[in-house]
Amino acid sequence: MGEGGRIRLDKWLWYARFFKTRSLAAKQVSGGHVRVNADKALKPAHSVGPGDVLTFAQGRVIRVVRILAVGERRGPAPEAQMLYEDLTPEAEAPRPRAGGERPTKRDRRAIDALRGE
């Protein structure tokens, strides 16, 4: 993996496996939903490198990551996780569901009550 150098923002987000396709990453950047060092990045070709801090939404979670390496390819997940340091606050971090099951009817009613439905 390349330790130095710069790379396109959309390409890096795709390499690091935050988005399933490069076009989805480009759409997020073009929409103004990605910040690089607290400044909005409006072009997918925005250049990023090691040390830059990215802030973006992934699902319902706001992710904050520091780029550690540029990368050379979109490899397996363990390789992709070595490209960044996750700075997302613990309260925001995605948590897996207990048991990996679907919500029960009782759970669904509780969720609807919280939403006011």
N, C-alpha and C positions, 0 to 999 in steps of 0.2 A: 504494500500500500504506500502511496506517495505521502510523505510527511509534510512536504512543503508545497509551494505552488498555489494556484488559484483554479477555481472551477465555476461553471455556471450554477446558479442557485437551484434551478429546477432539476438539474442533473444530480446535484448533491442530495437533494431531498429524496430523489428516486433511488440513488445508490444506497442511502441510509435506511431505505424501506419505510419511510413515513407515508408514502403514497404508492398505490399499486401501479400506476402508470406515470410516465413522465409528463404526459399531457394533463393529467389531473394536478400534478405539482405546478405546472406552468399556469394552469387556470387559477390556482390559489394565489400565486405570486401576482399575476396580472390583475386580479381582483383587489389587490391591496391588503390581503390577509396575512402577509408575512412581513415581519420586521427583522432587520439586520442591524444589530447594535443600536436598537431603539429607533431606527429610521425605517419608514416604510420602503419596501423594495417593490417597485412597480413594473419591473421588467424581468422576465424569466432569465435573461442573460446577465443579470447582476452578478458580479464576481465575488465569490466568498472564499475564505481560506481558514487555516487553523487559527484559533483564537477568537473568531467571530461568534457572537451570541445570536441565535435565532429564536424568535417568538412567533408561534403560529397556533391556530386551532386545529386539533385533530379529533374529530367527533365533537363531543361536549367538553373536552379537556383542552385547556390552554397549555401547550408544551413550550418549555424553555430549554434549549440545548446549546452547549458550547461545542464548536467543531474542533476535533482533535486532529483529524487527518482528512485528506481530500478523497482518497480511494481511487481505484483504477477500474472497477467494474461493479456491477450489482451482484454481489455474491450472496452466500447463505446468511441467515439472520445473525449467527454469532460473529461473523466477519463484519457485518453492517453495524453491529453494536459497538465495535471498536472505533468507529469513525467519530463518535460523539460522547459527551458527558451529559447526562440528563440532570438538569437543574430545576426541573418541575417541582414546585412545593408538594409536600406529602399529601396535603388536603386535596390537591388537584390531581394527583397521580391516579391513573386508572387502576381499579381494583377488580380482580376476578370475582365472579359470583361464587358463592359457596356451593359446592357440589356441581356447578355447571348446569343446573337444571333451569327449566322455564319457571316463571312465577306461577304460583298456585292461584286458584280463584280468590282465596282470601288475600293473598299478596296483591292481586290486581285491584281488588276493592279498596285496599289501603292506599295504593298508589293513586287511584281515581279520587279518593277522599282528599289526599294532599293537594292534588291539582284543582280541586273544587268542581269536579265534574259530577 
